[in-house]
Amino acid sequence: MKFVSLLALGAVAGLLAGCAEQAASTQRAAFSSVSFETFTGWGEETPSALIAPLREECRRIGRMPPESVLGGAGDGSIPNGRYAGDWAGACAALEAVGEGDEAARRYFESWFVPYEIGVSAFYTGYYEVEVAGAPQRGGAFQTPVYGRPSDLIQARATDGRVVSGHWVDGAFKPYFSRAEIDAGAMDGKAPVLAWLKSPEDLFFLQVQGSGRIVMPEGSVLRVGYDGRNGHDYVPIGKVLEARGALAPADVTMQSIRAWLAAHPDQTREVLERNPNYVFFRRLDGLLPNVGAPGALGVGLTPGRSMAVDRTVLPLGVPLWVETTMPEGTGGAGAWRHLVLAQDIGSDIRGAGRGDLFTGWGAQAEDVAGRLRAKGRMVVLLPRPPA
């Protein structure tokens, strides 16, 4: 049995690790009730964009036992919405919502209560990788994309954490490290889904946790996260900082890519400093205009889906986000929108921490790689059913 199936395992923030904002975001949540009138730009928002994905959420939540926990601390800090049964009223009312932004706005104002998270929010971005690949090894395509090994096991540790590994001489240990896998330890132990042109292409696919592999004839293979080897994630940005290759202020996804491309003789050694390794599965039947499924099993929507810390916030809740987009991304400046908490990630921890799904393609990659911004976060909790 698999305990987790995450999309945003290592979102971009993991590459950038070490920033003070991230450390600050590990505080626990303190919720305070606020009104919709405090949302800057709420009247200009287009909340109708969330109706369709929210309906899909409700279909999935409605199939869960009412006592199923969607997330949030069990200390009473979440007034409502922590359990699947808490959504009965809001989901039932959603079926009658008419078309247009005003109808959607009235629905959210009637069926959700805003609670501001009492810490400064910190936002990063993640995206669905697009990379060239081939179904068979040959020519430039020499780097395998491995499926899940048959002997990879997920179990619960005594402290409740989910851990990954395998049995070695009667002891449960992490699976093969990145260096061991690069040296051939995985040969014959797992299916190869595709072959890529370089180790760095694979690395960034693993960092994001999902991707679109474009085959030579133009077909696209969608892949998504299907487990990891159990080793800790070591941010490559920190590795390059320690080597003096990049200054802390210059560490972005783009600068890391550029350094690796300029130093092919050092790429493998640098990447192997991160022993963590991600395995994938095919994602067949997905619509091309929808992202890969997140932690709720709902296809992610660019600019409307966000990864959060599930120990702080329940999955599925709407979030009001006020932040800024980086310069030169086509949408720089103030960014104020309603999003849905549809995903989680190993580096997304603490109150006020959010990782915005930016989509796929070059612009999505650019925004995700450079988005590092403070802001405000308000969680909208569903009203209890009558």
Secondary structure, 3 states (H helix, E strand, C coil): CCCCCCCCCCCCHHHHCCCHHHHHCCCCCCEEECCHHHCCCHHHCCHHHHHHHHHHHHHHHHCCCCCCECECCCCCCCCCCCEHHHHHHHHHHHCCCCCCHHHHHHHHHHHEEEEEECCCEEEEEEEEEEEEEECCCECCECEEEEECCCCCEEEECCCCCEEEEEEECCEEECCCCHHHHHCCCCCCCCCEEEEECCHHHHHHHHHHCEEEEECCCCCEEEEEEEEECCCCCCCHHHHHHHCCCCCHHHCCHHHHHHHHHHCHHHHHHHHCCCCCCEEEEECCCCCCCCCCECCCCCECCCCCEEECCCCCCECCCEEEEEEEECCCCCCCEEEEEEEEEEECCCCCCCCCEEEEEEEECHHHHHHHHHCEEEEEEEEEEECCCC
